[in-house]
């Protein structure tokens, strides 16, 4: 007889369903770094425990080939042959990091998705920390928050910080300062974003459209692997500009507000000039009307541009695939609903199984044998 054991804090991890994770890695110049990165991921493909006691396992690592300039394709084939958990996703042409990440998310099959860079600055050993944060805070997206400066140099780090500040404060990007390519995403959210996102959409902005709760988890970045950076100044600026355009119409609304301010300022100046004209003859002839017309005209033009931009913004949101809603399953039935299931007893203790020995009574079989009587006939004389 097998006796079931209730799940408690001391329940062995083997008795709890582990959280399954898919790792998505866009590959552009990963010839020198992919092999060591796969070696770091390999131990995570067996059931492990997080610091909080949640069992987890990496089911697959998807290497999305983005047609880079080096020999990454050969390395991807070698790693796919060597590690059974590695899956290759081949793009027809170079599509960029965000498009490659979306392609990997669309191909992932686990209940959690983790995105990593190929250059090795993101440590796979930090994945359980992201999972702990997601489960304890009931978050659908968790960004890695670096505790040390990124290894890109002072100028690029300062420009990145300034761009994120501008987006989060001026352009209305919300939590744009938390955006990182090292992130943990609920699988249903990641696959939904990959399904509806349009061309040119900024991945993190699109996830913010449907993510319920977004938070961060502290990690320490490592130095990049021995490879050149794939981002030039031009590509970085294009990256920033796409983030601004994807963010919405707040910048256009600022133009409308600026137009209203110009119009109000024009009214004030017009009243001042009118009073000065009536009380003094020092105002040059024709100057008052010219200034008033310029201020009113500029304000009207800017306000009109803002109104037109609002209509354009609606069409832009539709083109980018921004959904008005997203239907999901009951959170209690998903991975966030298992936040109370964790183990403090480690992985080595097997589940408790009580077996009752089966007693088989054997009755001896008595076989009675009758004596065989053989009559011998006396031969005749």
Secondary structure, DSSP 8 states (H G I E B T S, - for coil): --------TTS-GGGS--EEEEEEEEESS-TTTHHHHHHHHHGGGS-EE-TTS-EEEEEEEEEEE---SSSHHHHHHHHHHH-TTEEEEE-SS---HHHHHHHHHHH--SSEEEEE-TTS-S-GGGHHHHHHHHHHHT-SEEEEEESS--TT-HHHHHHHHHHHHHHHHTS--SSGGG--SSEEEEHHHHHHHHHH--TT--HHHHHHHH-S-EEEEEE------SS--S--HHHHHHHHHHHHHHT-SHHHHHHHHHHHHHHHHHHHHHHHHHHHHHH-S-S-TTHHHHHHHHHHHHHHHHHHHHHHHHHHHHHHHHHHT--S------GGGSGGGGTT---SS-SSS--------------------------------
